Amino acid sequence: MTVQISVRQAHELAMRALLAAGMPHTTAVSCAQALLQAEREGLPSHGLSRLPFYLEQMATGKVDATAVPDVQVDGALVRVDARHGLAFAAIDAGLGPAMTTARQLGIAALAIGRSHHFGVAGQPVERAAREGLLALALSNAPAAMAPWGGHTPLFGTNPVAFASPRLNADPVIIDLSLSKVARGKVMLARQAGTAIPAGWAIDRHGNDTTDPAAALAGSMVPMGDAKGAALALMVELLTAGLTGSHFGFQASSFFDAQGEAPGVAHLLLLMDPQRFAVGYQAHVEALFAAMLEQPGVRLPGQRRIRERQVHSDVIEVPQALLDRLQSCV
């Protein structure tokens, strides 16, 4: 059963829970805002359902609730050590300096190490695009996907997101997981006791499965089969490889409160299109217009922006989740 709750009430509930767990106010705001935006965009797998896992991990010390990100700027490179806190504060701490650097130099790389779940990858790239920048984001994650031809997970589902500014319109936002579906959807299916569609995952023996528990014990299927697995490898190298963080097969679960911190990594590349060629936004509108001339075509990211407008005041959450969160404060 789901219940309606105002966005303001949900934000206050999340803040109370995070502050009670020992998180500083600024980092708690970063987390609460990211989770509530995911709820408003119709992405509950990356919304408040994540909060109980975060709280449990802060209670055991797997996540450092008190961590304050360390930011270092070196030319076009902005390095952020998340210090085994949640990712949201690290993203917020590094994104501003990275955008400033991109405007100054034309391009900037934001590398975040020793981090946690990236959240909705489309959120930080959209923020950059609304400031007139092109943005590409990559993140690795705990192993959930086998290399092509194998059945033992080594790679994360490793999200990739991209956003482009537009002339007098909302940005184009591309946000996808390199598995056929995000693993969070399988988690939600297990919690709800429902089956998953065939083709999403294989069990630990390499057989197709519709059982979410067997899928979580096995491997997600990569988007595009061998091509998706190759892209997942690329993301591992550009995130964990460049920052010295944990690769997917070395990272502990985002959903388990035991063990060491996941220690995963993220990379954002920001570009000022006006430094490449004058009139970028006007130029690309010709492409977007050609796309929209075809019936049934919509630009990527527009659905979630509309969802956010519809749910500007009220969201729906499972009653069981609301009860669980209220018991934490």
C-alpha positions as CSV (number, residue, x, y, z in Angstrom):
1,M,0.0,0.0,0.0
2,T,1.3,3.5,-0.9
3,V,0.4,6.7,0.8
4,Q,0.7,10.3,-0.3
5,I,3.1,12.6,1.6
6,S,4.1,16.2,0.8
7,V,7.6,16.8,-0.6
8,R,8.2,19.1,2.3
9,Q,7.2,16.5,4.9
10,A,9.3,13.8,3.2
11,H,12.3,16.2,3.1
12,E,11.9,16.9,6.8
13,L,11.6,13.2,7.6
14,A,14.8,12.4,5.6
15,M,16.7,15.3,7.3
16,R,15.7,14.2,10.8
17,A,16.8,10.6,10.1
18,L,20.1,11.7,8.6
19,L,20.9,14.2,11.3
20,A,20.0,11.6,14.0
21,A,22.5,9.3,12.3
22,G,25.2,11.9,13.0
23,M,25.5,13.5,9.5
24,P,26.4,17.2,9.4
25,H,23.6,19.5,8.2
26,T,25.2,20.4,4.9
27,T,25.9,16.8,3.8
28,A,22.4,15.7,5.0
29,V,20.8,18.4,2.8
30,S,22.8,17.0,-0.2
31,C,21.5,13.5,0.4
32,A,17.9,14.5,1.2
33,Q,17.6,16.7,-1.9
34,A,19.0,14.0,-4.2
35,L,16.6,11.3,-2.8
36,L,13.6,13.6,-3.0
37,Q,14.4,14.6,-6.6
38,A,14.5,10.9,-7.5
39,E,11.1,10.4,-6.0
40,R,9.6,13.4,-7.8
41,E,11.1,12.1,-11.1
42,G,9.4,8.7,-10.7
43,L,12.6,6.9,-9.8
44,P,11.7,5.3,-6.4
45,S,14.5,2.7,-6.8
46,H,16.9,5.7,-6.2
47,G,14.8,7.6,-3.8
48,L,13.7,7.2,-0.2
49,S,13.9,3.4,-0.5
50,R,17.7,3.8,-0.3
51,L,17.6,5.7,3.0
52,P,17.2,2.7,5.3
53,F,20.3,1.1,3.8
54,Y,22.3,4.3,4.2
55,L,21.2,4.6,7.8
56,E,22.1,1.0,8.6
57,Q,25.5,1.5,7.1
58,M,26.1,4.7,9.0
59,A,25.2,2.9,12.2
60,T,27.8,0.2,11.6
61,G,30.4,2.6,10.4
62,K,30.5,1.2,6.8
63,V,29.5,4.7,5.8
64,D,31.2,7.5,7.7
65,A,28.3,9.8,8.6
66,T,30.6,12.6,9.6
67,A,32.7,12.6,6.5
68,V,33.4,16.0,4.9
69,P,34.7,15.7,1.3
70,D,38.2,17.0,0.5
71,V,38.4,19.0,-2.7
72,Q,41.7,19.7,-4.6
73,V,41.9,21.7,-7.8
74,D,44.9,21.0,-10.1
75,G,44.6,22.7,-13.5
76,A,41.7,21.2,-15.3
77,L,41.3,18.4,-12.8
78,V,39.2,18.6,-9.7
79,R,39.8,15.8,-7.3
80,V,37.4,14.9,-4.5
81,D,38.0,12.4,-1.8
82,A,34.6,11.4,-0.5
83,R,36.3,9.8,2.6
84,H,33.8,6.9,2.6
85,G,30.8,9.2,3.1
86,L,27.8,9.2,0.9
87,A,28.4,10.4,-2.7
88,F,25.9,13.3,-2.8
89,A,28.0,15.7,-0.6
90,A,31.1,14.8,-2.6
91,I,29.3,15.6,-5.9
92,D,28.0,18.9,-4.6
93,A,31.5,19.8,-3.2
94,G,33.2,19.2,-6.5
95,L,30.7,20.2,-9.1
96,G,30.9,24.0,-8.4
97,P,34.7,24.2,-8.7
98,A,34.5,21.9,-11.8
99,M,32.0,24.1,-13.5
100,T,34.1,27.2,-12.8
101,T,37.2,25.4,-14.2
102,A,35.3,24.4,-17.3
103,R,34.3,28.0,-18.0
104,Q,37.9,29.1,-17.4
105,L,39.7,26.4,-19.5
106,G,37.0,25.1,-21.7
107,I,37.0,21.6,-20.1
108,A,37.3,20.1,-16.7
109,A,37.4,16.6,-15.2
110,L,35.8,16.0,-11.8
111,A,37.2,12.7,-10.3
112,I,35.6,11.5,-7.0
113,G,37.2,8.6,-5.2
114,R,36.4,6.5,-2.0
115,S,32.7,7.1,-2.6
116,H,29.4,5.3,-2.4
117,H,26.2,5.0,-4.5
118,F,26.1,7.7,-7.1
119,G,22.3,8.1,-7.0
120,V,20.5,9.4,-10.2
121,A,23.4,10.1,-12.5
122,G,21.3,12.5,-14.5
123,Q,21.0,14.9,-11.7
124,P,24.5,16.4,-11.7
125,V,24.8,16.5,-15.5
126,E,21.4,18.3,-15.7
127,R,22.7,20.9,-13.2
128,A,25.8,21.5,-15.3
129,A,23.7,21.7,-18.5
130,R,21.4,24.4,-16.9
131,E,24.6,26.4,-16.5
132,G,25.3,26.1,-20.2
133,L,27.8,23.2,-20.0
134,L,28.0,19.8,-21.7
135,A,28.4,17.1,-19.1
136,L,29.2,13.4,-19.1
137,A,29.1,11.3,-15.9
138,L,30.3,7.8,-15.2
139,S,30.3,5.7,-12.0
140,N,31.3,2.2,-11.1
141,A,29.4,0.2,-8.6
142,P,29.7,-3.1,-6.7
143,A,29.9,-6.2,-8.9
144,A,26.5,-7.1,-10.4
145,M,27.3,-8.0,-14.0
146,A,29.6,-10.7,-15.4
147,P,32.0,-10.1,-18.3
148,W,30.5,-11.3,-21.5
149,G,30.7,-15.1,-21.8
150,G,31.1,-15.5,-18.0
151,H,28.5,-15.7,-15.2
152,T,30.4,-14.4,-12.2
153,P,29.9,-10.7,-11.6
154,L,33.0,-8.5,-11.9
155,F,31.6,-5.1,-13.1
156,G,29.0,-2.9,-11.6
157,T,25.9,-1.9,-13.6
158,N,27.9,1.3,-14.0
159,P,25.6,4.2,-15.0
160,V,26.4,6.7,-17.7
161,A,24.7,10.0,-18.0
162,F,25.0,13.0,-20.4
163,A,23.3,16.3,-20.6
164,S,23.3,19.1,-23.2
165,P,21.9,22.7,-22.8
166,R,19.3,23.9,-25.2
167,L,18.1,27.3,-26.4
168,N,15.1,28.4,-24.2
169,A,14.2,24.9,-23.2
170,D,15.0,22.2,-20.7
171,P,18.3,20.3,-21.2
172,V,18.5,17.0,-23.1
173,I,19.4,14.4,-20.5
174,I,20.5,10.8,-21.2
175,D,20.8,8.6,-18.2
176,L,21.2,4.8,-18.4
177,S,22.6,1.8,-16.7
178,L,24.8,-0.5,-18.6
179,S,22.7,-3.5,-17.5
180,K,19.4,-4.0,-19.3
181,V,17.7,-2.5,-16.2
182,A,19.0,-0.9,-13.1
183,R,19.7,-3.4,-10.3
184,G,17.6,-1.3,-8.0
185,K,14.5,-2.4,-9.9
186,V,15.4,-6.0,-9.0
187,M,15.8,-5.0,-5.4
188,L,12.3,-3.5,-5.4
189,A,10.9,-6.6,-7.0
190,R,12.4,-8.8,-4.2
191,Q,11.1,-6.5,-1.5
192,A,7.6,-6.6,-3.2
193,G,7.7,-10.4,-3.7
194,T,7.1,-10.1,-7.4
195,A,8.8,-11.7,-10.4
196,I,11.1,-9.9,-12.8
197,P,10.8,-10.1,-16.6
198,A,12.9,-12.7,-18.4
199,G,16.1,-11.4,-20.0
200,W,16.9,-9.0,-17.1
201,A,19.3,-11.4,-15.3
202,I,20.8,-14.8,-15.0
203,D,21.2,-17.0,-11.9
204,R,24.6,-18.0,-10.4
205,H,24.7,-21.0,-12.8
206,G,24.3,-18.7,-15.9
207,N,20.6,-19.6,-16.5
208,D,18.0,-17.0,-17.3
209,T,15.8,-16.3,-14.2
210,T,12.6,-14.4,-13.3
211,D,13.3,-14.8,-9.5
212,P,14.7,-11.5,-8.2
213,A,16.5,-13.4,-5.3
214,A,18.2,-15.7,-7.8
215,A,19.0,-12.6,-10.0
216,L,20.7,-10.8,-7.1
217,A,22.7,-13.9,-6.3
218,G,23.6,-14.2,-10.0
219,S,24.3,-11.5,-12.6
220,M,22.5,-8.7,-14.4
221,V,22.5,-9.0,-18.2
222,P,24.4,-6.2,-19.9
223,M,22.6,-3.8,-22.2
224,G,23.6,-4.7,-25.8
225,D,25.2,-8.0,-24.6
226,A,28.9,-8.0,-25.3
227,K,28.9,-4.3,-26.2
228,G,27.4,-3.3,-22.8
229,A,29.9,-5.5,-21.0
230,A,32.8,-3.7,-22.9
231,L,31.3,-0.3,-21.9
232,A,31.1,-1.4,-18.3
233,L,34.8,-2.3,-18.4
234,M,35.5,1.2,-19.8
235,V,33.7,2.8,-16.9
236,E,35.6,0.7,-14.4
237,L,38.9,2.0,-15.8
238,L,37.8,5.6,-16.1
239,T,36.5,5.7,-12.5
240,A,38.1,3.3,-10.1
241,G,41.2,2.9,-12.3
242,L,41.9,6.6,-12.4
243,T,41.2,7.3,-8.8
244,G,42.7,4.2,-7.2
245,S,39.3,3.3,-5.8
246,H,37.7,-0.2,-5.6
247,F,36.8,-1.9,-8.8
248,G,33.3,-3.5,-8.9
249,F,34.5,-6.9,-7.8
250,Q,36.4,-5.4,-4.9
251,A,33.5,-3.2,-3.6
252,S,31.2,-4.3,-0.9
253,S,27.4,-4.1,-1.4
254,F,25.4,-0.8,-1.2
255,F,22.7,-2.8,0.5
256,D,24.6,-4.6,3.2
257,A,25.6,-2.9,6.5
258,Q,28.5,-5.2,7.2
259,G,32.1,-5.1,5.9
260,E,34.3,-2.3,4.7
261,A,33.1,0.7,2.8
262,P,32.3,0.2,-0.9
263,G,35.0,2.8,-2.0
264,V,33.7,3.2,-5.5
265,A,34.4,6.2,-7.8
266,H,32.8,8.6,-10.2
267,L,34.1,10.8,-13.1
268,L,32.4,13.8,-14.6
269,L,33.7,15.6,-17.7
270,L,32.4,19.1,-18.2
271,M,32.8,21.2,-21.4
272,D,32.0,24.7,-22.3
273,P,30.6,24.4,-25.8
274,Q,31.2,28.0,-26.6
275,R,34.9,27.4,-26.3
276,F,34.7,24.8,-29.1
277,A,32.5,26.6,-31.6
278,V,30.4,29.7,-31.3
279,G,26.6,29.0,-31.6
280,Y,26.5,25.4,-30.3
281,Q,23.0,25.7,-28.8
282,A,21.5,27.2,-32.0
283,H,23.3,24.6,-34.1
284,V,22.1,21.5,-32.2
285,E,18.5,22.8,-32.2
286,A,18.4,21.8,-35.9
287,L,19.0,18.2,-34.8
288,F,16.5,18.3,-32.0
289,A,13.9,19.8,-34.3
290,A,14.5,17.0,-36.9
291,M,14.0,14.4,-34.2
292,L,10.7,16.0,-33.0
293,E,9.3,16.2,-36.5
294,Q,8.8,12.4,-36.3
295,P,5.6,11.3,-34.5
296,G,6.2,9.5,-31.2
297,V,9.7,10.9,-30.7
298,R,10.6,12.8,-27.6
299,L,13.9,14.1,-26.4
300,P,15.7,12.1,-23.7
301,G,15.0,13.4,-20.2
302,Q,11.8,15.2,-20.9
303,R,9.6,12.5,-19.1
304,R,11.4,12.9,-15.8
305,I,11.3,16.7,-16.0
306,R,7.5,16.5,-16.5
307,E,7.2,14.0,-13.6
308,R,9.1,16.5,-11.4
309,Q,6.6,19.2,-12.3
310,V,3.6,17.0,-11.6
311,H,5.1,15.9,-8.3
312,S,6.3,19.3,-7.2
313,D,4.2,19.1,-4.0
314,V,3.2,15.5,-3.3
315,I,4.8,12.1,-3.8
316,E,3.6,8.5,-3.1
317,V,5.7,6.2,-1.0
318,P,5.0,2.7,0.4
319,Q,3.4,2.8,3.9
320,A,6.0,0.2,5.1
321,L,8.9,2.5,4.0
322,L,7.3,5.5,5.7
323,D,6.8,3.5,8.9
324,R,10.4,2.4,8.8
325,L,11.8,5.9,8.3
326,Q,9.6,7.3,11.1
327,S,10.9,4.7,13.5
328,C,14.5,6.0,12.8
329,V,13.8,9.5,14.2
